[in-house]
Each structure stands twice: as C-alpha cells, then as structure tokens.
Amino acid sequence: MNKKTVLITGVSRGIGKATAVKFLEEGWNVIGTYFNSEENAKELTKLYPDIKTYKCDSRDEKSIKLLIESLPKLDLLINNAGIFRGERVSEMNYLDWKEVIDINLNGMFLMTKYSLPLLRKSEKPVIINISSRVANDSLLGAGYIAYSVSKSAVNTFSKALNIEEEKIKVASFNPEITDTDIFRKTFTKDEQEEVIESNSLRTTSETANEIYDLYKSMLLRI
Ligand SMILES: NC(=O)c1ccc[n+]([C@@H]2O[C@H](COP(=O)([O-])OP(=O)(O)OC[C@H]3O[C@@H](n4cnc5c(N)ncnc54)[C@H](OP(=O)(O)O)[C@@H]3O)[C@@H](O)[C@H]2O)c1
C-alpha cells in the first residue's frame, strides 16, 4: 500500500506528539521535528518504526530546507511547534517578543514555503496550522500579547494561503485548553483547578483526534 506522509513540527511533547501517534495508528508515515527534547523524540522512534524524527529548529531556514528537500513525498503538513510567553508589552524585552514571533509565525512560514513544491505533487495536499483561541478578539487578554499576535497572524496566513494555492487546502486549528507543558506552566495552580473542575481540559489524544477529524473533513473539500 502507498502510505501517506505527514510532516509534523514539534512531535517531542504535547499535542504534536499525540498527533504523531494518531497518524501512525492510522497507518501514515510520519516525519517529526523537535528542538530540545531529543530523548522524547528517540523514545517515539523506538516505539514506532514508521516515524522519523529530526532535530530542526523552526527558526533555522537552512535546516528546514535541507530536511524537506530530503523527503520523497508529502501529503500533509501540520505546523504545530509553538511557544507561549506571558508578559505584557511594558515588561517584555525585544528578544523575547522576537522569539515568540520567530517560532510561532516565521517558523510556520519557512516550513510551509519549503513544503509547497512537494505538497503540490500530492493528490490531495493539506496544511493545518495550529493556532489558538486567544487569537480571537473575544479572548484577548493582558499578558500574552505576543502569543495572541503570532496566532492571529497564523490565522490570516492560513486564509490567504488558501486563496494563493489552488490545489492545497489550508486551515488553522484552535485547540481547546489541552493538558500539556504550556497549560501546566502558563496557568496558576488555582486556574488549573478551575479548568479541570469545569471539565474543559482536553487530553492530548482528544486534541489529536480533533486534528485528525479536521484533516478528514478537509479532504471532503478537495
Ligand atoms: N496546550 C494548549 O492548551 C494549547 C492551546 C492552544 C494552542 N496550542 C498550540 O498548540 C501547539 C502545541 O502546543 P503544546 O501545548 O503541545 O506545547 P508543548 O507541550 O510545550 O510542546 C511544544 C512543542 O513545540 C516544539 N518546539 C518549541 N520550540 C521549537 C523550535 N524552535 N523548533 C522546533 N520545535 C520547537 C517543542 O519541541 P522541544 O521540546 O523538542 O524543543 C515541543 O515538541 C502550539 O502551537 C501551541 O501554541 C496549545
């Protein structure tokens, strides 16, 4: 059988890891990137023969280009790697602002740019960009402006690329609050309790299932 191939950024932890596992269980070849968490990436490759993981910083154009040019095919790109920083503009230094924009937005641009030639060769090519609900006006709040700005730009990028690329379907996905390091490090203990008690916290596999369902629904539009 001719297996489909997905490239997922940030498979070493959290939503990216669970999404990689979901696609592996659905019979896909998975190419995954990581940056700091090498041991986690190695564990995944030990468990699943159909995943290959590469250390590839989402800000490093040369590594991204080399990685993607080495791939024989690509049917789906999931731009998942991201970071959260919780500072107000008045407290934030320029390097921290740039780091958020570089990883969450510019990294997505680079991955996408270099993936387009391979994706265009796929019969049913799709790109899913992981965004956030805090990009929406109704959830804007104090203290995470760089993150919100990066994610609203991700949403605009998805909409515009959908118009630019005739054959490739592009969408953003806004996860519900999901139990990952971002959640544990961003929310105070009391806030975590509140989310847990309201039953609105998703497991990473629940969010991964939603990403898979979104992919299936996008296929219907091709
Ligand atoms: N958790 C939530 O509630 C939630 C809600 C809305 C949106 N999101 C979005 O969902 C995505 C995944 O978040 P998560 O909660 O799963 O976060 P996470 O557990 O902190 O995982 C982040 C992943 O991104 C990778 N990463 C970070 N910087 C990177 C870089 N420079 N180059 C390559 N990879 C890098 C990390 O790899 P290493 O550890 O190897 O560095 C890790 O695999 C993010 O885009 C986030 O904004 C999450």
The ligand as an SDF file (V2000), in Angstrom:
LIG
                    3D

 48 52  0  0  0  0  0  0  0  0999 V2000
   -1.8940   23.2900   25.1580 N   0  0  0  0  0  0  0  0  0  0  0  0
   -2.8630   24.1220   24.8450 C   0  0  0  0  0  0  0  0  0  0  0  0
   -3.8290   24.3070   25.6380 O   0  0  0  0  0  0  0  0  0  0  0  0
   -2.8560   24.8700   23.5550 C   0  0  0  0  0  0  0  0  0  0  0  0
   -3.9730   25.6670   23.2810 C   0  0  0  0  0  0  0  0  0  0  0  0
   -3.9920   26.3730   22.0780 C   0  0  0  0  0  0  0  0  0  0  0  0
   -2.9520   26.2470   21.1790 C   0  0  0  0  0  0  0  0  0  0  0  0
   -1.8850   25.4670   21.4760 N   0  0  0  0  0  0  0  0  0  0  0  0
   -0.8210   25.3700   20.4550 C   0  0  0  0  0  0  0  0  0  0  0  0
   -0.5640   24.0130   20.1830 O   0  0  0  0  0  0  0  0  0  0  0  0
    0.8000   23.8380   19.7620 C   0  0  0  0  0  0  0  0  0  0  0  0
    1.4590   22.7700   20.6160 C   0  0  0  0  0  0  0  0  0  0  0  0
    1.4120   23.2120   21.9660 O   0  0  0  0  0  0  0  0  0  0  0  0
    1.6120   22.2390   23.2150 P   0  0  0  0  0  0  0  0  0  0  0  0
    0.6900   22.7070   24.2550 O   0  0  0  0  0  0  0  0  0  0  0  0
    1.6130   20.8220   22.7670 O   0  0  0  0  0  0  0  0  0  0  0  0
    3.0890   22.7090   23.6440 O   0  0  0  0  0  0  0  0  0  0  0  0
    4.3190   21.9040   24.3050 P   0  0  0  0  0  0  0  0  0  0  0  0
    3.8470   20.7100   25.0480 O   0  0  0  0  0  0  0  0  0  0  0  0
    5.0990   22.9540   25.0160 O   0  0  0  0  0  0  0  0  0  0  0  0
    5.1320   21.3820   23.0260 O   0  0  0  0  0  0  0  0  0  0  0  0
    5.7130   22.3060   22.1470 C   0  0  0  0  0  0  0  0  0  0  0  0
    6.4260   21.5650   21.0250 C   0  0  0  0  0  0  0  0  0  0  0  0
    6.9930   22.5580   20.1460 O   0  0  0  0  0  0  0  0  0  0  0  0
    8.3770   22.2360   19.9570 C   0  0  0  0  0  0  0  0  0  0  0  0
    9.1750   23.4490   19.7530 N   0  0  0  0  0  0  0  0  0  0  0  0
    9.2540   24.5530   20.5270 C   0  0  0  0  0  0  0  0  0  0  0  0
   10.1570   25.4140   20.0190 N   0  0  0  0  0  0  0  0  0  0  0  0
   10.6640   24.8370   18.8910 C   0  0  0  0  0  0  0  0  0  0  0  0
   11.6280   25.2330   17.9130 C   0  0  0  0  0  0  0  0  0  0  0  0
   12.2800   26.4030   17.9790 N   0  0  0  0  0  0  0  0  0  0  0  0
   11.8740   24.3840   16.8810 N   0  0  0  0  0  0  0  0  0  0  0  0
   11.2260   23.2050   16.7850 C   0  0  0  0  0  0  0  0  0  0  0  0
   10.3220   22.7640   17.6790 N   0  0  0  0  0  0  0  0  0  0  0  0
   10.0420   23.5850   18.7230 C   0  0  0  0  0  0  0  0  0  0  0  0
    8.8050   21.5510   21.2390 C   0  0  0  0  0  0  0  0  0  0  0  0
    9.9580   20.7670   20.9610 O   0  0  0  0  0  0  0  0  0  0  0  0
   11.2000   20.5780   22.0160 P   0  0  0  0  0  0  0  0  0  0  0  0
   10.6260   20.2550   23.3540 O   0  0  0  0  0  0  0  0  0  0  0  0
   11.9520   19.4240   21.4030 O   0  0  0  0  0  0  0  0  0  0  0  0
   12.0040   21.8520   21.9890 O   0  0  0  0  0  0  0  0  0  0  0  0
    7.5640   20.6910   21.5480 C   0  0  0  0  0  0  0  0  0  0  0  0
    7.6100   19.4890   20.8260 O   0  0  0  0  0  0  0  0  0  0  0  0
    1.4550   25.2120   19.9070 C   0  0  0  0  0  0  0  0  0  0  0  0
    1.4950   25.8580   18.6670 O   0  0  0  0  0  0  0  0  0  0  0  0
    0.5260   25.9450   20.8760 C   0  0  0  0  0  0  0  0  0  0  0  0
    0.5790   27.3330   20.6930 O   0  0  0  0  0  0  0  0  0  0  0  0
   -1.8140   24.7730   22.6440 C   0  0  0  0  0  0  0  0  0  0  0  0
  1  2  1  0
  2  3  2  0
  2  4  1  0
  4  5  1  0
  4 48  2  0
  5  6  2  0
  6  7  1  0
  7  8  2  0
  8  9  1  0
  8 48  1  0
  9 10  1  0
  9 46  1  0
 10 11  1  0
 11 12  1  0
 11 44  1  0
 12 13  1  0
 13 14  1  0
 14 15  2  0
 14 16  1  0
 14 17  1  0
 17 18  1  0
 18 19  2  0
 18 20  1  0
 18 21  1  0
 21 22  1  0
 22 23  1  0
 23 24  1  0
 23 42  1  0
 24 25  1  0
 25 26  1  0
 25 36  1  0
 26 27  1  0
 26 35  1  0
 27 28  2  0
 28 29  1  0
 29 30  1  0
 29 35  2  0
 30 31  1  0
 30 32  2  0
 32 33  1  0
 33 34  2  0
 34 35  1  0
 36 37  1  0
 36 42  1  0
 37 38  1  0
 38 39  2  0
 38 40  1  0
 38 41  1  0
 42 43  1  0
 44 45  1  0
 44 46  1  0
 46 47  1  0
M  CHG  2   8   1  16  -1
M  END
$$$$
